[in-house]
Amino acid sequence: MKKLDFKTVVLSLIVFLAIISAVSAEMGTPITTVCEINESGTYYLNNSITYGSGTVINITCDDVVLNGNGYVIGGSSIEEYVGINATGVTNITIANATITGFGCGIQLINTTDSRIENNTANDNTWGIYLGGSSNNTLTSNNATGNLYDGIFLKVSSYNTITSNTLNDNSDGIYLMGSSNNTITSNNATGNEYGIYLRESSDNTLTSNNATGNEVSGIQLEMSSNNNVITNNTAYDNTRGICLDGSSNNTITSNTAYYNSNGKYASGIYLMGSSNNTITSNNATGNE
């Protein structure tokens, strides 16, 4: 039997360790408890975390990928606490986490060029909150049963909100003082308002489904001007599409049907709103 050469053994060991190191680097750094992420890189949850005394994961540097791996981050339903927070950073990805029981499930403050994808934010005060943040993408998230808003943008512009599910919140998607956002292919059901714009202009709403909301499927209010609302479906709300004190909007090729059972029930309803373009819509069976 041939003896193994010592150099061969050492070389094989080095190669083996290099492979293990490369695999570990690709997977990233595991997170098992409350932490601050202050170095760029890839991180992943290795278990669920329950914490009732503050923010669980705080991201303070650029270029971070955080993979929740389907684990749950749970809080104590105190409004000041946050599940995952990122402040003043850029190029962040937060994905595949379930966050419940916080003031904000996921919060971006003054954060840009980031992505929130495939998360579940349930039973928080706000599911996903953006403040002063721009050029972010929120996609394929589920925000259900939050006290106020499933997704809330405050003074946040040039964001894309697409393919999210927003059920049983006060507002499915709520924009306040936010402009030039694209809201497309979302499903907002069983909220008070499906999609609600307040003092928010130059946004595009397209191919959203707003169904079974208590007040309005889509509501523009308080000088929400120059928005484009096209190819949306507003079904079984009190009002399908409602403009209140909002002007110079374009409402085209929407379907608003079977909206009823309340004050001012209608397919498309305008109050104190002027110079809007309303064309090629289908409003059927409203009362």
ZALUM-887200 format. One record per residue: residue in three letters; x, y, z of N, C-alpha, C in turn. Coordinates in steps of 0.001 Angstrom, whole numbers, padded with zeros to 6 digits, always signed. Atoms other than C-alpha are relative to their C-alpha. Layout:
N
AlaXYZXYZXYZ/...
END
This chain:
287
Met+000843-001192+000000+000000+000000+000000+000879+001244+000000/Lys-000807-001199+000167+001332+003393-001023-000250+000960+001152/Lys+000144-000970-001081+002041+005821+001829-000315+001372-000563/Leu+000334-001368+000407+000542+009287+001606+001168+000912+000310/Asp-001058-000982-000188+003089+012007+001116-000489+001106+000936/Phe+000374-001024-000981+003064+014582+003969-000450+001286-000693/Lys+000350-001219+000721+002987+017478+001498-001376-000121-000657/Thr+001300+000227+000625+000013+015903-000282-001125+000148+001016/Val+001006-000089-001065-001896+015602+002991-000243+001455+000385/Val+000116-001404-000383-001173+019216+003927-000724+000791-001085/Leu+000635-000712+001113-002155+020466+000467-001492-000310-000080/Ser+001408+000398+000025-005421+018487+000560-000776+000685+001113/Leu+000638-000656-001137-006205+019924+003990-000235+001482-000281/Ile+000132-001430+000343-005575+023477+002762-001133+000212-000993/Val+001068-000111+001006-007851+022922-000251-001356-000195+000655/Phe+001251+000278-000697-010556+021452+001998-000455+001209+000828/Leu+000325-001165-000827-010402+024395+004405-000400+001202-000859/Ala+000338-001106+000905-010501+026847+001484-001423-000149-000525/Ile+001356+000254+000484-013675+025189+000163-001023+000323+001090/Ile+000898-000276-001127-015311+025316+003600-000133+001501+000223/Ser+000003-001449-000209-014332+028984+003951-000813+000711-001076/Ala+000726-000618+001110-015721+029837+000509-001507-000219+000144/Val+001420+000296-000189-019039+028111+001251-000571+000856+001114/Ser+000445-000817-001128-019273+029907+004606-000154+001458-000382/Ala+000055-001401+000428-018532+033278+002994-001225+000236-000862/Glu+001158-000161+000870-021248+032682+000409-001298+000011+000816/Met+001188+000042-000839-023816+031809+003096-000107+001260+000855/Gly+000000-001205-000803-022800+034781+005208+000169-000270+001473/Thr-000168+000039-001450-022796+035485+008917-001338-000301+000659/Pro+001270+000323-000649-025444+033841+011108-000364+001014+001088/Ile+000521-000839-001067-027625+035948+013404-000900-000862+000870/Thr+000775+000832-000917-029020+034248+016491-000695+000806+001090/Thr+000577-000819-001059-029968+037180+018744-000023+001470-000422/Val+000046-001437+000265-030454+040960+018932+001384+000488-000414/Cys-001319-000433+000450-027692+042722+017007-000061+001287-000803/Glu-000207-001096+000946-026385+045732+015117+000896-000505-001102/Ile-000839+000361+001149-025069+045090+011618+000745+001255-000430/Asn-000804-001183+000307-022218+047563+011128+001154-000286-000950/Glu-000977+000344+001036-020136+045762+008501-000743-000540-001212/Ser+000633+000470+001232-021124+045200+004870+000156-001507-000135/Gly-000090+001438+000210-021874+041621+003897-001366-000645-000022/Thr+001222+000792+000013-024451+038851+003839-000218-000612+001376/Tyr+000364+000512-001316-026266+037843+007020-001260-000835-000130/Tyr+001218+000805+000046-028921+035248+007751-000421-000392+001423/Leu+000516+000474-001278-031171+034305+010627+000190-001507+000100/Asn-000231+001409-000248-030303+030965+012153-001067-000585+000922/Asn+001089+000408-000880-033334+030829+014456-000959+001172+000153/Ser+000932-001078-000314-036389+032822+015495+000498+000770+001225/Ile-000426-000871-001095-035854+035752+017881-001223+000700+000576/Thr+001049-000752-000691-038276+037151+020458+000664+000990+000936/Tyr-000644-001051-000797-037379+040472+022061-001000+001109+000253/Gly+001023-000972-000335-039603+042932+023893+000511+001307+000542/Ser-000576-001198-000629-037233+045761+024816+000672+000950-000975/Gly-000616-000927+000941-036238+047560+021598+000057-000574-001394/Thr-000189+000461+001376-035087+047088+018017+000791-001304+000009/Val-000676+001302+000024-034038+043540+017165+001241+000042-000881/Ile-001143-000076+000919-031800+044078+014100+000086+001425-000521/Asn-000221-001386+000411-030367+047530+013391+001146+000042-001008/Ile-001006-000042+001066-028512+048035+010097+000532+001424-000109/Thr-000603-001340-000039-026063+050956+010205+001091+000190-001049/Cys-001008-000139+001055-023872+050375+007139-000619-000358-001341/Asp+000462+000283+001349-024264+050128+003363+000291-001451-000383/Asp-000341+001260+000670-024260+046997+001197-000178-001211+000918/Val+000326+001123-000880-025997+044485+003450-001132-000812-000617/Val+001086+000918+000335-028079+041441+002521-000376-000744+001271/Leu+000496+000703-001180-030223+040090+005350-001080-000979-000438/Asn+000931+001063+000381-031966+036768+004718-000617-000573+001280/Gly+000681+000501-001191-034576+035861+007316-000183-001498+000036/Asn+000110+001462+000064-034668+032234+006149-001344-000521+000506/Gly+001321+000425-000437-038365+032151+007073-000213+000015+001500/Tyr+000130-000054-001456-037705+032648+010783-000818+001214+000443/Val+000884-001029-000552-039869+034856+013023+000774+000912+000944/Ile-000482-000995-000952-038808+038077+014741-001237+000545+000705/Gly+001196-000344-000741-041340+038717+017496+000271+001037+001071/Gly-000145-001051-000996-041887+041736+019738-001135+000009+000993/Ser+000968-000098-001092-044093+042953+022563-001075+001046-000275/Ser+001060-000926+000444-046406+045279+020563+000130+001396+000587/Ile-000241-001365-000445-044791+048475+021849+000388+000837-001206/Glu-000094-000759+001241-044996+051220+019223+001402+000506-000302/Glu-001332-000564+000233-041458+052571+019696+001004-001036-000496/Tyr-000957+001041+000339-039813+049220+018963-000155-000430-001457/Val-000048+000343+001423-038806+047996+015504+000596-001399-000165/Gly-000554+001330+000270-038222+044505+014157+001338+000083-000713/Ile-001230-000212+000779-035646+045396+011451+000032+001458-000414/Asn-000141-001424+000303-034390+048969+011069+001265+000251-000817/Ala-001170-000487+000743-032066+050615+008538-000112+001515-000095/Thr+000035-001464-000017-031184+054312+008891+001232+000574-000690/Gly-001089-000733+000638-029109+056499+006581+000958-000864-000783/Val-000874+000927+000715-027790+053643+004455-000505-000206-001427/Thr+000383+000272+001382-027909+052424+000866+000348-001438-000369/Asn-000228+001339+000532-028048+049119-001027-000166-001076+001073/Ile+000365+000995-001005-029772+047026+001648-001058-000928-000595/Thr+001054+000953+000344-031767+043851+000977-000469-000692+001269/Ile+000617+000707-001123-034164+042495+003592-001020-000959-000590/Ala+000849+000995+000678-035832+039247+002549-000317-001173+000919/Asn+000355+001317-000553-037668+036158+003759-000111-000033+001520/Ala+000187-000036-001457-038383+037262+007340-001477+000176+000334/Thr+001331-000254-000547-041587+037216+009376+000163+000857+001244/Ile-000157-000961-001091-041922+040195+011725-001367+000317+000574/Thr+001307-000191-000621-044748+040538+014226+000144+000583+001400/Gly+000046-000513-001358-045565+042544+017335+000888+001195+000277/Phe-000836-001183-000178-043634+045809+016768-000757+001262-000393/Gly+000520-001251+000541-044332+049479+016177+000111-000016-001515/Cys-000241+000221+001436-042771+048993+012731+000632-001372-000165/Gly-000617+001294+000279-042108+045538+011397+001351+000185-000659/Ile-001225-000365+000716-039534+046797+008875-000032+001501-000212/Gln-000048-001457+000090-038408+050426+008882+001255+000449-000744/Leu-001107-000653+000693-036251+052353+006414-000116+001503+000229/Ile-000040-001440-000226-035280+055903+007425+001167+000576-000801/Asn-001047-000638+000818-033356+058082+004937+000890-001046-000665/Thr-000699+001127+000620-032408+054918+003099-000333-000057-001484/Thr+000180-000034+001451-031923+054580-000668+000467-001294-000658/Asp-000470+001076+000882-031521+051989-003429+000010-001352+000703/Ser+000087+001234-000770-032659+049120-001232-001222-000811-000403/Arg+001047+000932+000441-035006+046160-001542-000571-000737+001213/Ile+000700+000772-001029-037604+044665+000798-000863-001016-000729/Glu+000592+001021+000871-038750+041357-000627-000394-001249+000766/Asn+000469+001298-000481-040829+038339+000353+000008-000105+001524/Asn+000131+000017-001456-041313+039312+003989-001472-000056+000396/Thr+001334-000043-000580-044373+038855+006193+000041+000933+001205/Ala+000051-000974-001093-045183+041815+008450-001428+000069+000507/Asn+001363+000139-000513-048268+040986+010512-000107+000489+001438/Asp+000333-000349-001384-049855+042412+013670+001009+000941+000635/Asn-000799-001113-000504-047570+045424+014012-000876+001259-000002/Thr+000715-001265+000196-048601+049072+014273+000058+000382-001471/Trp-000202-000139+001444-047138+049599+010775+000764-001229-000468/Gly-000713+001173+000507-046076+046633+008683+001371+000367-000526/Ile-001246-000465+000620-043435+048302+006473-000082+001522-000094/Tyr+000029-001464-000089-042534+051967+006994+001243+000590-000663/Leu-001091-000747+000626-040414+054254+004791-000153+001471+000346/Gly-000002-001418-000320-039525+057733+006020+001188+000681-000667/Gly-001079-000718+000672-037530+060109+003813+000898-000900-000826/Ser-000790+001011+000713-036425+057186+001671-000400-000053-001474/Ser+000270-000067+001439-036117+056966-002117+000698-001113-000761/Asn-000565+000979+000933-035408+054597-004996+000115-001396+000615/Asn+000059+001337-000580-036345+051501-003012-001080-000821-000689/Thr+000989+000915+000557-038302+048449-004169-000575-000866+001111/Leu+000718+000851-000948-040915+046738-002001-000814-000981-000822/Thr+000649+000957+000882-042050+043527-003644-000280-001331+000691/Ser+000389+001352-000432-043889+040294-002824-000013-000155+001519/Asn+000161+000071-001442-044404+041139+000842-001468-000205+000361/Asn+001348+000171-000527-047450+040214+002917-000121+000787+001291/Ala+000213-000827-001191-048640+042860+005401-001466-000095+000383/Thr+001374+000326-000372-051771+041717+007225-000246+000294+001476/Gly+000415-000166-001385-053587+042762+010385+000800+001008+000785/Asn-000723-001058-000702-051439+045791+011178-000977+001100+000432/Leu+000951-000946-000588-053092+048452+013335-000277+001174-000926/Tyr+000187-001133+000897-052512+051327+010899+000173-000424-001456/Asp-000220+000195+001428-050903+050643+007526+000837-001244-000274/Gly-000844+001110+000450-049602+047594+005723+001335+000515-000489/Ile-001196-000688+000497-047121+049795+003818-000259+001498+000117/Phe+000158-001438-000234-046634+053456+004808+001235+000719-000511/Leu-001078-000860+000501-044515+055949+002842-000263+001420+000467/Lys+000104-001376-000471-043930+059319+004501+001164+000801-000573/Val-001006-000854+000658-042095+061984+002464+001063-000879-000659/Ser-000877+000959+000670-040611+059206+000336-000369-000058-001481/Ser+000266-000150+001426-040245+059381-003440+000816-000988-000835/Tyr-000667+000845+000994-039254+057336-006498+000186-001439+000501/Asn-000007+001391-000433-040023+054018-004809-000946-000825-000877/Thr+000863+000925+000722-041593+050970-006471-000612-000976+000991/Ile+000737+000904-000890-044279+049041-004597-000773-000950-000892/Thr+000578+000907+000985-045244+045933-006503-000228-001398+000565/Ser+000320+001404-000277-046941+042551-006034-000019-000321+001487/Asn+000167+000238-001430-047607+042934-002313-001444-000360+000325/Thr+001326+000351-000497-050569+041500-000389-000244+000750+001305/Leu+000248-000912-001113-052186+043919+002075-001440-000169+000450/Asn+001342+000356-000443-055157+042629+004027-000241+000412+001446/Asp+000478-000214-001365-057096+043738+007096+000863+000965+000809/Asn-000657-001104-000675-055071+046845+007915-000952+001203+000013/Ser+000775-001229+000143-056415+050358+008463+000096+000480-001454/Asp-000241-000289+001412-054849+051263+005089+000925-001073-000558/Gly-000917+000964+000617-053335+048740+002726+001326+000646-000327/Ile-001171-000817+000344-050884+051236+001196-000373+001455+000255/Tyr+000288-001394-000346-050712+054797+002544+001216+000860-000343/Leu-001040-000968+000348-048669+057629+001002-000369+001354+000590/Met+000184-001340-000539-048297+060915+002882+001168+000876-000443/Gly-001052-000906+000451-046386+063752+001231+001059-000686-000835/Ser-000946+000820+000767-044787+061273-001159-000322+000090-001492/Ser+000217-000238+001426-044302+061735-004906+000844-000923-000861/Asn-000750+000734+001026-043153+059943-008055+000269-001455+000387/Asn-000091+001424-000302-043755+056463-006674-000822-000798-001004/Thr+000729+000914+000874-044937+053506-008769-000609-001100+000850/Ile+000737+000989-000796-047608+051302-007177-000725-000908-000977/Thr+000508+000857+001064-048415+048303-009317-000194-001444+000457/Ser+000259+001437-000167-049973+044830-009144-000059-000434+001463/Asn+000210+000354-001395-050749+044925-005426-001439-000447+000228/Asn+001328+000486-000359-053708+043199-003787-000343+000518+001389/Ala+000390-000626-001272-055406+045276-001051-001450-000347+000299/Thr+001327+000550-000278-058402+043545+000538-000341+000135+001484/Gly+000493+000016-001372-060460+044092+003675+000603+001047+000902/Asn-000515-001111-000783-058782+047306+004776-001088+001080+000125/Glu+000907-001146+000031-060485+050594+005622+000129+000711-001350/Tyr-000315-000507+001341-058802+052097+002533+000992-000972-000626/Gly-000940+000899+000671-057097+049880-000027+001321+000688-000281/Ile-001169-000831+000307-054669+052475-001427-000398+001445+000246/Tyr+000401-001325-000484-054727+055937+000145+001157+000976-000185/Leu-000998-001054+000229-052804+059010-001078-000473+001288+000649/Arg+000309-001273-000652-052730+062166+001033+001163+000955-000240/Glu-001039-000988+000321-050831+065258-000132+001148-000648-000781/Ser-000992+000768+000756-049055+062963-002596-000302+000125-001491/Ser+000214-000317+001417-048597+063880-006266+000991-000724-000895/Asp-000874+000552+001043-047106+062542-009492+000343-001466+000223/Asn-000169+001442-000170-047526+058894-008521-000759-000749-001100/Thr+000667+000852+000977-048554+056060-010840-000548-001234+000696/Leu+000672+001173-000558-051085+053438-009720-000541-000811-001161/Thr+000423+000793+001138-051571+050622-012177-000132-001480+000357/Ser+000225+001449-000100-052996+047076-012228-000079-000493+001441/Asn+000227+000423-001378-053800+047006-008512-001426-000535+000156/Asn+001315+000535-000322-056721+045069-007047-000381+000464+001407/Ala+000473-000513-001286-058598+046888-004261-001419-000496+000215/Thr+001262+000723-000124-061446+044668-003067-000460-000069+001449/Gly+000595+000226-001308-063781+044633-000105+000549+000891+001089/Asn-000471-000950-001000-062350+047692+001619-001176+000821+000530/Glu+001150-000581-000681-064619+049461+004100-000429+001342-000583/Val+000343-001327+000510-064424+052993+002666+000266+000085-001504/Ser-000342-000150+001425-062558+053294-000656+001040-001028-000417/Gly-001062+000834+000567-060611+050967-002875+001254+000824-000218/Ile-001094-000940+000245-058420+053882-004033-000492+001394+000370/Gln+000407-001327-000462-058583+057300-002340+001149+000993-000182/Leu-000937-001119+000125-056795+060545-003305-000591+001185+000750/Glu+000552-001001-000898-057138+063346-000790+001005+001115+000272/Met-000813-001133-000447-055838+066792+000227+001126+000335-000978/Ser-000946-000449+001020-054164+068008-002956+000962-001099-000437/Ser-000762+001061+000667-052978+064674-004271-000238+000172-001501/Asn+000200-000463+001371-052514+066003-007791+000943-000698-000983/Asn-000847+000473+001102-051136+064857-011151+000400-001468+000139/Asn-000228+001440-000065-051389+061155-010368-000647-000692-001199/Val+000568+000819+001081-052088+058493-013000-000529-001287+000612/Ile+000660+001192-000542-054575+055762-012055-000564-000775-001181/Thr+000387+000699+001224-054929+053144-014762+000011-001514+000191/Asn+000097+001459+000023-056024+049519-015213-000089-000627+001389/Asn+000233+000556-001326-056947+049040-011555-001399-000594+000090/Thr+001316+000566-000287-059852+046962-010241-000396+000380+001416/Ala+000534-000383-001308-061947+048372-007395-001384-000626+000134/Tyr+001215+000820-000079-064643+045896-006381-000474-000135+001446/Asp+000628+000292-001281-067042+045625-003435+000538+000868+001143/Asn-000295-000989-001023-065868+048723-001574-001244+000884+000168/Thr+001073-000999-000002-068147+051567-000470+000155+000914-001208/Arg-000322-000771+001209-066465+053794-003086+001158-000687-000704/Gly-001084+000655+000738-064349+052283-005824+001238+000866-000051/Ile-001083-000980+000122-062152+055276-006688-000564+001345+000436/Cys+000520-001250-000554-062551+058533-004760+001072+001080-000026/Leu-000871-001180-000026-060958+061957-005295-000655+001064+000870/Asp+000501-001004-000930-061386+064484-002504+001024+001133+000076/Gly-000916-001143-000021-059792+067913-003009+001288-000253-000758/Ser-001184+000372+000776-057421+066548-005646-000259+000249-001486/Ser+000220-000479+001366-056923+067862-009188+001072-000473-000966/Asn-000934+000287+001098-055261+067232-012544+000519-001432+000020/Asn-000335+001415+000045-055266+063461-012135-000580-000645-001253/Thr+000503+000768+001143-055780+060936-014933-000495-001347+000500/Ile+000620+001257-000416-058178+058061-014269-000506-000686-001259/Thr+000328+000598+001287-058353+055709-017211+000091-001525+000034/Ser+000003+001456+000215-059218+052097-018096-000044-000795+001299/Asn+000209+000723-001252-060151+051111-014544-001357-000701-000009/Thr+001279+000682-000197-062910+048709-013514-000434+000222+001441/Ala+000538-000278-001335-065020+049876-010567-001423-000524+000047/Tyr+001329+000612+000056-067985+047601-009921-000436-000570+001353/Tyr+000654+000486-001214-070398+046544-007187+000546+000651+001269/Asn-000350-000767-001194-069269+049259-004795-001312+000591+000553/Ser+001322-000354-000525-072168+049974-002430+000003+000009+001523/Asn+000251+000183-001435-073619+049910+001090+000669+001044+000889/Gly-000527-001034-000872-072507+053242+002460-000288+001378-000542/Lys+000203-001379+000425-072682+057019+002287+000885+000298-001201/Tyr-000696-000353+001226-071660+058299-001146+000520-001225-000748/Ala-000418+001203+000720-071385+054748-002464-000006+000267-001502/Ser-000108-000278+001441-070202+054890-006074+001189-000733-000582/Gly-001159+000570+000680-067853+053485-008654+001167+000961+000003/Ile-001025-001068+000009-065911+056732-009181-000667+001246+000573/Tyr+000626-001098-000729-066600+059653-006840+000985+001159+000125/Leu-000832-001200-000107-065217+063214-007016-000692+001023+000897/Met+000513-001047-000872-065634+065863-004332+001046+001110+000101/Gly-000927-001123-000067-064027+069310-004551+001259-000214-000811/Ser-001148+000352+000827-061748+068057-007321-000236+000477-001428/Ser+000205-000607+001322-061180+069756-010683+001111-000379-000970/Asn-000971+000206+001085-059411+069350-014038+000579-001411-000024/Asn-000419+001389+000102-059229+065581-013774-000467-000587-001332/Thr+000366+000691+001238-059316+063351-016862-000484-001397+000353/Ile+000605+001295-000324-061659+060361-016524-000493-000610-001301/Thr+000319+000538+001320-061839+058131-019575+000142-001519-000040/Ser-000062+001437+000312-062518+054533-020696-000026-000884+001237/Asn+000175+000817-001190-063459+053252-017243-001299-000806-000094/Asn+001200+000831-000070-066005+050513-016538-000535+000050+001426/Ala+000626-000128-001321-068274+051390-013583-001384-000629-000068/Thr+001216+000794+000170-070998+048760-013269-000518-000489+001347/Gly+000623+000611-001172-073479+047699-010590+000278+000695+001297/Asn-000236-000760-001218-072607+050442-008126-001318+000605+000479/Glu+001234-000563-000543-075240+051942-005805+000275+001346+000658/
END
